[in-house]
Amino acid sequence: MKPISTVLLVCLVGCGAHTATAGNRTMTPIDVAKLGFVVGATVSPDGKHVAASIKARPEPLSEGDGPGWTDLYILRHKDDGKAPRPYITSRESIGSVQWASDSQAVTFLAKRGQDTARNLYRLALDGGEAQRIAELRPGAKAYAISHDGTRVAYTVGRAADNGAGALRKSGFTQEIFEEERRNPGLVLLDIASGKNADIEMKYAPSTFAWSPDGTKLAVAIAPTGTIDDHYMKRDVAIYDTSTRKQVALIDMAGKMGQMAWSPDGKQLAIISGADVHDPRDGRILIAPATGGKGTILLGDVLGHVRSLAWKNAKTVVFALDKGTANTLAQIHADGSGFKTLIKAPKELFYGWNLARDGDRWSAMCDSPAHPYEVCTGRLSKRTVKRRTDTNPWLKDIRMATQESITFKARDGMELEGILVHPLDPVEGKAPLVLQVHGGPESHVRNGWLTSYSGLGQVGAARGMYIFYPNYRGSTGRGVAFSKLGQADAAGKEFDDLVDAIDDLATRYPIDKQRVGITGGSYGGYASAWASTYYSDRFAAAVMMVGISNKISKTGTTDIPDEEFLVHTRKRPWDDWTFFLKRSPIYYVEKGRTPILIAHGKEDPRVHPTQSMELYRQLKVLGKTPVRLVLYPGEGHGNRRAASRMDYNVRLLRWMTRYLAKGKHAESPNLPPMAVDYQRWGNAPKK
């Protein structure tokens, strides 16, 4: 991808285009491959500037492969007519951009020049070359600088040793599964002297934050560094930074997200689950810095908190997802004074953060017209301004109409989703593709939906309806709603998918004989279920890193406790028959839906054998077209530019091929193994 052209674009709330827009051409997979987007938008403590981290990827057909790089731009909060200033655009990968407490510089992690590992750099606001301010231990990951700028806390990975040592050179390369894993360490570094001091703990640290006076450090800890413990078993320990000893412990109810100290250092606000069975952190926990259980706020609010910040010592402001939109709201730390500040903006917020004055803020924001950009505003004026245009070429794209709709399930429950219409009028009825989100503790918002793993505007340009259902068990509608799918995998939650088809077909010219389904992870599970149990309803399926066997999945995943506590609510040995009958392979003989199966070969979450099992059974039965594509080096989703584009094109090609004639028509042969990326990556011929 060419260096990003970041041009200022200012618009007020409501500038996102939801209806069809004019342009010269349609969206294509090649366009998807070159999309840039903001991955961080952090306002300076004094509120005058915003640091924007912008992700870019190489164009795989012309610039090679790789996960991409992150550029750094800085813009002035008050400027309405000037483009952000480029600071680092050299295709190096910088990470964890943070502001110095005096707002005169940014810091970041990078491996530059003669560095053998990532180190900590400082770049002054008035420009010049970035200076390395600290040489960190190898394996440094996350960091935070004390408010007085004298010390750095950072986590560092620690190498495992199974005793082989130098004998590895002689071929002793055995691995002791999971036992070799060592917890990461937490280190305090004095910047002036360069001296490192370990904080001794028997736990695995992850996120952490300095108290305002620098005397304490709040650290999220888990028994081990496994992803399962990270999800389900974290608490918050308070450490004295002079003695490096734990002085307090905050007991968490379940999952946790962002945490922040109150300005007076007496309390912490933490995004938390309501209890250990809550699928998603989405409440606010107010806990005293002296430790204890704290108080859960917003227990009955029908939404999920995304990010938060203290407005003052008594009030917390937060971004709240509500259905397919979101809002900015505030609440007092004692639970009173809930108030909506900005209601349902069409620019949807993510990574929202607040300056020290409790007024000026910045966030990443997206809409149906664009991926994540920088948005800024002032709470006092209730304003929202989009400040960047990372993909100016999108103005040349004709965008299809996108709308948030509701539909009814067979039991009368009202559900939500996002519908993207065919870009141009279709003669007769049009095909429909269900794009099912993963989790299921996730939901789809009415923002930018076109990605390597989703058809969005690319499918609309090919004459398809694309529907993103927020089936029961999704987030965005409160704790109770997000628990509706528990202990009922593939039950009512997946019945909602076919109910959506029936409901939509009564309101839109949809051909029920030409319905496809796709999704990743839990959405891949839905795709496998639709192509077996519900095969009579679907003409095509594409399954990405999906589940096919609930029994073997529990024995190969890296999140068995999360699976138990917030999904199945029982172990396989409690009810083997239930797990078997909620597995797509149990219904494989019903499978007549042509299915493309894709998986990263190094996926620890949903092991690739889940895809192999379904592929093998369908292949042996020989009753429907099936293909399995494995991506070496990829995990639970694709990171490299080439593998992302390959999947996107194969997804489009599969749907186009098998939705052409209708459900269970005499299927054509499998498409060629090789893909003509140039042909399929460009717009279809008229």
VOGU-3710 file (C-alpha; in Angstrom, 3 decimals, decimal comma):
1> mkpistvllv> 0,000/0,000/0,000  1,234/3,490/-0,843  1,929/5,871/2,092  -1,388/6,976/3,522  -2,812/10,235/2,326  -4,405/11,589/5,478  -6,479/14,601/4,560  -8,601/16,546/6,998  -12,306/15,946/6,696  -14,574/17,676/9,170
11> clvgcgahta> -18,198/16,707/9,631  -20,730/16,875/12,400  -22,765/14,040/13,842  -24,812/12,419/11,112  -22,286/12,788/8,295  -22,012/8,989/7,867  -23,779/7,894/4,692  -26,446/5,271/5,337  -28,228/5,484/2,008  -26,776/4,740/-1,402
21> tagnrtmtpi> -24,067/7,188/-2,433  -22,832/8,256/-5,839  -19,370/7,392/-7,119  -17,552/6,246/-10,204  -17,077/2,563/-9,411  -17,915/-0,296/-7,050  -16,077/-1,779/-4,076  -13,749/-4,695/-4,865  -11,538/-7,168/-2,963  -8,470/-5,235/-4,130
31> dvaklgfvvg> -9,977/-2,170/-2,460  -10,554/-4,174/0,711  -6,908/-5,280/0,703  -5,607/-1,707/0,617  -7,908/-0,180/3,226  -6,100/1,801/5,898  -7,690/2,520/9,240  -6,999/4,205/12,544  -6,011/1,833/15,364  -5,447/4,449/18,045
41> atvspdgkhv> -6,606/8,027/18,683  -5,327/9,382/21,990  -5,916/12,919/23,219  -3,004/14,615/25,019  -3,399/15,251/28,772  -3,763/18,997/28,143  -6,392/18,313/25,478  -4,633/20,279/22,740  -3,487/17,441/20,463  -4,422/13,938/19,347
51> aasikarpep> -1,967/11,175/18,444  -3,344/9,021/15,632  -1,932/5,558/14,928  -2,889/4,464/11,423  -2,593/0,872/10,213  -1,604/0,187/6,633  -0,958/-3,027/4,732  0,945/-3,817/1,534  -1,092/-4,411/-1,580  -0,496/-8,165/-1,949
61> lsegdgpgwt> -0,509/-8,204/-5,755  2,111/-5,479/-6,097  3,888/-4,887/-2,784  4,359/-8,309/-1,252  3,018/-9,794/1,960  3,081/-9,153/5,684  0,870/-7,988/8,551  1,426/-4,313/7,703  2,782/-1,387/9,683  1,587/1,508/11,839
71> dlyilrhkdd> 2,200/5,176/11,013  1,970/8,049/13,475  0,183/11,364/12,846  -0,572/14,189/15,265  -3,348/16,746/14,920  -4,337/19,762/16,967  -7,628/19,328/18,781  -8,919/22,780/17,857  -7,943/22,811/14,173  -10,858/22,487/11,789
81> gkaprpyits> -9,043/23,071/8,540  -5,596/21,532/8,756  -4,453/18,038/7,952  -2,824/15,938/10,684  0,949/16,230/10,666  2,856/13,052/9,743  5,475/12,110/12,344  6,473/8,512/11,487  5,593/7,142/8,049  8,575/4,894/7,380
91> resigsvqwa> 6,728/1,563/7,381  8,221/0,527/10,696  5,917/-1,046/13,229  5,489/1,195/16,249  3,253/0,218/19,106  1,582/1,423/22,288  1,671/5,147/21,497  1,218/7,206/24,691  1,486/10,859/25,652  4,057/12,195/28,085
101> sdsqavtfla> 2,321/13,721/31,104  3,425/17,228/30,065  1,804/16,755/26,610  5,042/17,812/24,891  5,973/14,408/23,469  4,690/10,955/22,628  6,335/7,681/23,549  6,128/4,355/21,782  7,684/0,900/21,511  9,740/0,102/18,413
111> krgqdtarnl> 12,692/-1,855/17,135  14,830/0,721/15,305  18,376/1,050/14,024  20,722/-1,286/15,911  18,078/-2,465/18,365  17,934/-6,223/18,849  14,514/-5,965/20,514  11,773/-3,390/21,024  12,757/-0,402/23,139  11,067/2,725/24,431
121> yrlaldggea> 11,291/5,889/22,325  10,262/9,487/22,835  9,318/11,851/20,018  8,963/15,559/20,805  5,840/17,379/19,685  7,948/20,013/17,920  9,471/17,322/15,710  12,940/15,934/15,162  14,187/12,369/15,370  12,752/10,027/17,976
131> qriaelrpga> 15,145/9,382/20,856  15,510/6,096/22,679  14,891/6,902/26,341  15,084/3,404/27,779  16,609/0,095/26,789  14,117/-2,499/27,885  14,689/-6,145/28,538  14,136/-8,426/25,529  10,505/-9,418/25,130  9,044/-6,129/26,378
141> kayaishdgt> 5,323/-5,915/25,637  3,124/-3,327/27,358  4,368/-0,279/29,278  3,199/2,758/31,247  5,203/5,809/32,328  4,639/7,380/35,741  2,977/10,789/35,732  6,194/12,532/36,760  7,981/10,897/33,810  10,765/9,317/35,870
151> rvaytvgraa> 9,804/5,633/35,860  8,485/3,025/33,472  6,515/-0,097/34,336  6,543/-2,753/31,645  5,782/-6,416/31,139  8,323/-8,773/29,662  8,041/-12,318/28,357  10,202/-14,947/29,977  11,688/-17,868/28,096  10,686/-21,403/28,981
161> dngagalrks> 13,252/-24,084/29,738  12,419/-27,791/29,729  15,988/-28,788/30,507  17,164/-29,440/26,967  19,353/-26,307/26,856  22,290/-26,649/24,485  21,150/-30,134/23,495  18,559/-28,506/21,221  21,361/-28,200/18,673  21,616/-31,986/18,760
171> gftqeifeee> 17,970/-32,436/17,908  16,377/-32,464/21,374  13,573/-30,101/20,387  10,741/-31,702/22,328  8,082/-29,450/23,800  6,233/-30,139/27,054  2,727/-28,993/26,236  1,616/-26,033/28,389  3,999/-26,896/31,242  6,835/-24,986/29,586
181> rrnpglvlld> 4,890/-21,751/29,707  6,263/-19,173/32,165  4,337/-16,219/33,458  5,428/-12,844/32,112  7,275/-10,551/34,491  6,581/-6,978/35,577  9,527/-4,601/35,764  10,037/-1,089/37,123  12,674/0,956/35,310  14,234/4,176/36,566
191> iasgknadie> 14,763/6,194/33,378  17,629/8,355/34,682  19,791/5,472/35,903  18,567/2,789/33,526  18,162/0,424/36,480  15,535/-2,338/36,231  13,845/-3,793/39,307  11,490/-6,776/39,199  8,168/-6,735/40,984  8,111/-10,195/42,476
201> mkyapstfaw> 4,777/-11,947/42,017  3,553/-15,474/41,496  0,889/-14,280/39,101  0,764/-13,265/35,450  0,434/-9,475/34,989  -1,342/-7,946/31,989  -2,777/-4,423/32,012  -1,602/-1,904/34,609  -1,918/1,779/35,526  -0,007/4,255/37,718
211> spdgtklava> -1,817/6,101/40,484  -1,825/9,897/39,993  0,869/10,427/42,644  3,037/7,551/41,391  3,113/5,705/44,701  0,892/2,826/43,576  0,522/0,615/40,535  -2,743/-1,181/39,768  -2,032/-4,459/37,975  -4,463/-6,961/36,467
221> iaptgtiddh> -3,194/-10,389/37,522  -4,171/-13,973/36,708  -2,911/-17,321/38,037  -1,163/-18,014/34,723  -0,548/-16,295/31,428  -2,989/-18,523/29,531  -5,725/-16,818/27,572  -8,310/-18,758/29,591  -7,074/-17,341/32,898  -6,759/-13,915/31,267
231> ymkrdvaiyd> -10,431/-14,055/30,339  -11,889/-15,610/33,472  -9,585/-15,324/36,484  -8,131/-11,844/36,640  -8,185/-9,674/39,734  -6,554/-6,280/40,303  -3,593/-6,097/42,673  -2,320/-2,776/44,044  1,449/-2,543/44,475  3,478/-0,014/46,426
241> tstrkqvali> 6,036/1,251/43,902  8,724/1,962/46,483  8,676/-1,448/48,169  7,380/-3,295/45,070  5,056/-5,240/47,380  1,348/-5,946/47,003  -0,703/-3,837/49,420  -4,295/-4,462/48,290  -6,436/-6,690/46,087  -9,647/-5,890/44,204
251> dmagkmgqma> -11,789/-8,980/43,624  -13,253/-9,042/40,123  -16,674/-10,532/39,447  -15,764/-12,004/36,082  -14,257/-10,713/32,867  -12,534/-7,353/32,963  -11,473/-4,657/30,534  -10,075/-1,142/30,897  -9,276/0,321/34,318  -8,582/3,896/35,397
261> wspdgkqlai> -7,611/5,653/38,630  -9,781/8,492/39,925  -7,973/11,872/39,862  -7,653/11,849/43,660  -6,178/8,325/43,665  -8,821/6,966/46,042  -10,813/4,750/43,640  -10,561/2,796/40,429  -13,172/2,428/37,704  -12,947/-0,906/35,893
271> isgadvhdpr> -15,013/-2,261/33,010  -16,232/-5,547/34,448  -18,590/-8,422/33,980  -21,658/-8,507/36,220  -20,683/-11,967/37,490  -18,490/-14,908/36,524  -21,099/-16,102/34,015  -21,415/-12,753/32,242  -20,155/-13,340/28,669  -18,679/-9,845/28,317
281> dgriliapat> -17,179/-7,114/30,460  -19,686/-4,289/30,081  -20,561/-2,945/33,534  -18,568/-0,404/35,566  -16,974/-1,555/38,801  -16,057/1,201/41,274  -13,535/-0,123/43,791  -11,590/1,566/46,588  -7,826/1,648/46,140  -7,606/-0,105/49,512
291> ggkgtillgd> -9,064/-3,253/47,939  -12,221/-5,322/48,273  -15,065/-6,264/45,950  -16,238/-2,821/44,904  -19,656/-1,884/43,542  -21,091/-2,809/40,142  -22,848/0,065/38,363  -25,221/-0,009/35,363  -26,441/-3,506/36,212  -29,785/-3,025/34,442
301> vlghvrslaw> -28,634/-0,863/31,544  -29,469/-2,481/28,202  -26,061/-1,926/26,661  -22,359/-2,597/27,116  -19,646/-0,165/28,182  -16,805/0,054/25,647  -14,418/2,542/27,281  -14,366/4,958/30,195  -12,550/7,888/31,828  -12,911/9,954/34,995
311> knaktvvfal> -14,390/13,405/34,345  -13,532/14,399/37,920  -13,074/12,609/41,246  -16,804/11,858/41,471  -17,949/11,242/37,888  -17,137/8,668/35,196  -17,851/9,235/31,496  -18,135/6,224/29,197  -18,941/5,083/25,680  -21,916/2,729/25,731
321> dkgtantlaq> -22,953/0,376/22,944  -26,737/0,204/22,723  -28,046/-2,113/20,068  -26,529/-1,192/16,721  -25,583/2,349/17,817  -23,781/3,865/20,794  -23,791/6,866/23,084  -21,604/8,847/25,456  -22,956/8,941/28,993  -21,862/9,650/32,544
331> ihadgsgfkt> -22,575/8,359/36,033  -21,431/9,337/39,505  -19,187/6,898/41,334  -21,908/6,323/43,932  -24,264/5,059/41,207  -26,396/8,180/40,932  -26,645/10,769/38,191  -26,809/8,578/35,083  -27,023/10,958/32,131  -26,723/10,628/28,377
341> likapkelfy> -24,357/13,233/26,956  -24,396/12,451/23,227  -27,224/10,260/21,991  -26,837/7,677/19,236  -24,240/9,411/17,052  -23,910/8,098/13,525  -20,168/8,183/13,998  -19,717/5,169/16,286  -17,017/5,364/18,948  -14,325/2,883/19,881
351> gwnlardgdr> -11,305/3,508/22,097  -12,843/6,714/23,476  -10,614/8,712/25,875  -10,735/12,008/27,765  -8,259/14,809/28,434  -7,334/15,934/31,940  -9,774/18,874/31,743  -12,722/16,449/31,685  -14,035/18,066/28,508  -12,000/17,445/25,347
361> wsamcdspah> -11,924/13,903/24,040  -10,833/11,767/21,108  -11,803/8,353/19,766  -11,660/6,057/16,813  -14,933/6,293/14,929  -16,531/4,538/11,993  -19,739/4,717/10,014  -21,330/2,908/7,058  -19,245/5,204/4,822  -15,767/4,655/6,268
371> pyevctgrls> -13,605/2,436/8,520  -12,075/3,745/11,752  -10,968/7,379/11,602  -10,166/9,983/14,278  -13,071/11,809/15,885  -12,812/14,556/18,499  -15,243/16,609/20,509  -16,043/18,485/23,689  -18,442/17,173/26,282  -19,481/20,702/27,188
381> krtvkrrtdt> -20,575/21,426/23,623  -21,928/17,932/22,802  -19,972/17,983/19,542  -18,503/15,214/17,394  -16,092/15,953/14,549  -14,480/13,506/12,188  -10,893/14,643/11,706  -9,156/12,299/9,243  -9,764/10,741/5,861  -7,408/7,770/5,680
391> npwlkdirma> -8,923/6,410/2,464  -9,779/9,467/0,329  -10,391/7,196/-2,661  -13,583/5,928/-0,991  -15,332/9,027/-2,332  -15,061/7,375/-5,767  -16,903/4,255/-4,584  -20,613/3,857/-5,064  -21,928/2,679/-1,713  -25,047/0,582/-1,280
401> tqesitfkar> -27,776/1,455/1,197  -27,133/0,139/4,714  -29,735/0,184/7,471  -30,345/-1,056/10,983  -33,506/-3,149/11,130  -35,429/-5,342/13,542  -36,913/-8,765/12,893  -38,937/-11,263/14,881  -37,952/-14,775/15,864  -40,470/-17,626/15,917
411> dgmelegilv> -41,050/-17,129/19,670  -41,868/-13,460/19,135  -38,559/-12,061/20,373  -37,573/-8,870/18,577  -33,982/-8,922/17,329  -31,746/-6,474/15,498  -29,364/-6,580/12,575  -27,780/-4,581/9,787  -28,947/-5,020/6,200  -26,845/-3,960/3,215
421> hpldpvegka> -28,946/-3,733/0,047  -27,844/-4,667/-3,471  -26,068/-1,666/-4,949  -28,060/-1,675/-8,179  -31,622/-2,824/-8,900  -31,869/-6,588/-9,401  -34,294/-8,106/-11,864  -36,656/-10,286/-9,886  -35,449/-11,452/-6,498  -31,892/-11,175/-5,187
431> plvlqvhggp> -29,745/-13,647/-3,258  -29,099/-13,113/0,462  -25,957/-13,855/2,473  -26,080/-14,035/6,264  -22,846/-12,721/7,793  -22,832/-14,172/11,326  -20,625/-12,597/13,991  -18,445/-14,611/16,334  -18,298/-14,754/20,095  -21,224/-15,081/20,497
441> eshvrngwlt> -20,422/-12,325/23,032  -20,161/-9,725/20,312  -22,528/-7,738/18,145  -22,630/-5,837/14,881  -22,984/-2,055/14,964  -24,221/0,127/12,140  -20,714/1,148/11,114  -18,181/0,025/8,523  -18,829/-3,643/7,710  -16,666/-4,432/4,671
451> sysglgqvga> -13,557/-6,453/5,538  -11,446/-9,373/4,361  -13,761/-11,757/6,213  -17,031/-10,046/5,331  -18,634/-9,230/1,998  -20,360/-5,946/2,872  -20,171/-3,486/-0,008  -18,298/-6,018/-2,177  -21,235/-8,424/-2,024  -23,714/-5,586/-2,541
461> argmyifypn> -21,857/-4,605/-5,716  -22,490/-8,158/-6,997  -26,251/-7,874/-6,495  -26,550/-9,533/-3,062  -28,336/-8,595/0,118  -25,909/-8,963/3,042  -27,469/-9,317/6,496  -25,614/-9,124/9,813  -27,918/-10,555/12,528  -27,490/-9,808/16,230
471> yrgstgrgva> -28,979/-13,108/17,325  -29,838/-13,823/20,970  -26,680/-14,075/23,034  -25,170/-11,031/21,330  -23,923/-8,082/23,346  -25,188/-4,491/23,163  -28,497/-5,234/24,888  -27,480/-5,879/28,478  -26,387/-8,845/30,574  -29,617/-10,858/30,510
481> fsklgqadaa> -29,857/-10,771/26,729  -26,207/-11,807/26,328  -26,865/-14,885/28,466  -29,819/-16,129/26,395  -27,671/-18,528/24,390  -26,010/-20,140/27,393  -26,489/-23,907/27,795  -28,285/-23,892/24,421  -25,507/-23,914/21,812  -26,922/-24,024/18,271
491> gkefddlvda> -30,430/-23,914/19,735  -32,632/-20,832/19,621  -29,610/-18,667/18,778  -29,216/-20,381/15,399  -32,959/-20,739/14,885  -32,884/-16,932/14,910  -30,844/-17,053/11,711  -33,437/-18,882/9,631  -36,179/-16,818/11,252  -34,361/-13,729/9,989
501> iddlatrypi> -34,491/-15,107/6,442  -38,236/-15,707/6,643  -38,893/-12,276/8,119  -36,684/-10,426/5,633  -38,240/-12,245/2,679  -41,643/-10,797/3,578  -40,290/-7,238/3,337  -37,618/-7,348/0,633  -37,343/-9,075/-2,760  -35,145/-11,911/-1,464
511> dkqrvgitgg> -34,890/-15,296/-3,192  -35,163/-17,866/-0,401  -33,767/-20,484/-2,756  -30,495/-18,520/-2,982  -29,400/-17,920/0,587  -25,809/-18,220/1,731  -24,173/-18,017/5,139  -20,682/-17,205/6,348  -18,841/-16,240/9,502  -15,748/-16,845/11,595
521> syggyasawa> -15,265/-18,639/14,928  -18,775/-18,859/16,445  -19,999/-17,491/13,120  -18,135/-20,390/11,533  -19,993/-22,722/13,897  -23,237/-21,171/12,632  -22,092/-21,731/9,045  -21,335/-25,397/9,741  -24,700/-25,831/11,474  -26,505/-24,173/8,578
531> styysdrfaa> -24,825/-26,463/6,041  -25,761/-29,644/7,933  -28,683/-29,348/10,386  -30,320/-26,549/8,376  -28,952/-27,597/4,991  -32,409/-27,469/3,428  -32,377/-23,688/3,926  -28,981/-22,750/2,490  -27,537/-22,841/-0,999  -23,945/-21,966/-0,042
541> avmmvgisnk> -21,771/-21,722/3,069  -18,284/-20,473/3,862  -16,934/-21,421/7,279  -13,887/-19,662/8,761  -12,090/-21,029/11,872  -15,386/-22,628/12,835  -16,569/-25,392/15,181  -17,862/-28,727/13,923  -17,553/-31,060/16,936  -18,445/-29,676/20,361
551> isktgttdip> -16,889/-32,655/22,127  -13,461/-32,494/20,528  -13,543/-28,714/20,567  -13,570/-28,633/24,370  -10,509/-30,886/24,388  -8,438/-28,871/21,912  -9,264/-25,231/22,685  -7,176/-22,879/24,828  -10,294/-21,492/26,562  -11,995/-24,510/28,223
561> deeflvhtrk> -13,005/-22,574/31,357  -14,407/-19,649/29,377  -16,308/-22,171/27,266  -17,780/-23,726/30,415  -18,511/-20,600/32,466  -20,080/-18,321/29,841  -21,215/-20,677/27,079  -22,057/-24,327/27,748  -22,431/-24,064/31,565  -21,588/-27,771/31,751
571> rpwddwtffl> -18,692/-30,048/30,912  -18,851/-32,787/28,246  -18,869/-35,518/30,903  -21,983/-33,954/32,408  -23,940/-34,657/29,219  -22,058/-36,271/26,349  -25,246/-36,594/24,305  -25,977/-32,869/24,487  -22,505/-31,963/23,194  -22,788/-34,517/20,396
581> krspiyyvek> -26,230/-33,383/19,265  -25,132/-29,738/19,216  -22,311/-30,627/16,820  -22,665/-30,067/13,061  -20,922/-33,390/12,320  -23,812/-35,209/14,027  -26,007/-34,060/11,122  -23,433/-34,411/8,394  -25,576/-36,877/6,420  -28,097/-34,078/5,877
591> grtpiliahg> -25,433/-31,893/4,339  -26,247/-30,834/0,774  -24,981/-27,254/1,009  -21,753/-26,554/-0,914  -19,293/-25,420/1,755  -15,882/-23,786/1,635  -13,951/-24,334/4,865  -10,953/-22,171/5,824  -8,677/-22,265/8,844  -5,381/-20,927/10,167
601> kedprvhptq> -3,006/-23,841/10,760  -1,790/-22,394/14,071  -5,180/-21,543/15,551  -5,123/-22,190/19,337  -8,730/-21,116/19,972  -10,566/-23,369/17,536  -8,121/-26,074/16,524  -7,837/-26,675/12,757  -8,938/-30,266/13,327  -12,450/-28,836/13,730
611> smelyrqlkv> -12,369/-27,938/10,047  -10,594/-31,151/9,101  -13,299/-33,264/10,760  -16,150/-31,629/8,882  -14,242/-31,663/5,613  -13,371/-35,360/5,911  -16,906/-36,494/6,756  -18,461/-34,473/3,932  -15,780/-35,597/1,508  -16,343/-39,268/2,328
621> lgktpvrlvl> -20,112/-38,888/1,987  -19,603/-37,195/-1,381  -23,022/-35,576/-1,526  -22,022/-31,934/-1,870  -19,066/-29,824/-3,017  -16,593/-29,188/-0,178  -13,127/-27,637/-0,066  -10,718/-27,019/2,828  -8,172/-24,183/2,659  -5,496/-24,011/5,370
631> ypgeghgnrr> -3,384/-20,911/5,986  0,144/-21,650/7,303  1,312/-19,287/10,030  -2,169/-17,914/10,668  -4,123/-18,325/13,884  -7,702/-17,462/14,814  -8,106/-15,189/11,815  -5,722/-14,054/9,093  -3,117/-11,316/9,674  -1,004/-11,380/6,518
641> aasrmdynvr> -2,079/-9,307/3,530  -1,927/-12,205/1,049  -3,885/-14,692/3,167  -6,490/-12,033/3,923  -6,986/-11,265/0,254  -7,007/-14,938/-0,706  -9,807/-15,635/1,761  -11,809/-12,589/0,693  -11,651/-13,552/-2,977  -12,435/-17,221/-2,309
651> llrwmtryla> -15,419/-16,196/-0,183  -16,772/-13,977/-2,962  -16,103/-16,571/-5,660  -17,822/-19,335/-3,685  -20,954/-17,309/-2,991  -21,163/-16,047/-6,548  -20,851/-19,564/-7,933  -23,277/-21,414/-5,691  -25,910/-18,706/-5,299  -26,264/-18,363/-9,049
661> kgkhaespnl> -28,789/-21,175/-9,515  -30,386/-21,688/-6,137  -30,633/-24,116/-3,283  -29,399/-27,611/-4,028  -29,515/-27,105/-7,756  -27,309/-29,488/-9,669  -24,059/-28,061/-8,358  -21,294/-27,220/-10,781  -17,864/-28,661/-10,200  -15,631/-27,111/-7,618
671> ppmavdyqrw> -14,020/-23,868/-8,739  -10,349/-24,196/-9,709  -7,889/-24,509/-6,838  -5,993/-21,503/-8,146  -7,555/-18,047/-7,928  -7,323/-15,331/-10,546  -6,905/-12,552/-7,987  -6,800/-9,810/-10,588  -10,066/-10,900/-12,163  -11,952/-11,540/-8,933
681> gnapkk> -10,267/-8,674/-7,133  -11,656/-6,098/-9,559  -15,199/-4,988/-10,250  -17,447/-7,357/-12,214  -17,924/-6,650/-15,882  -21,193/-5,118/-16,924
//
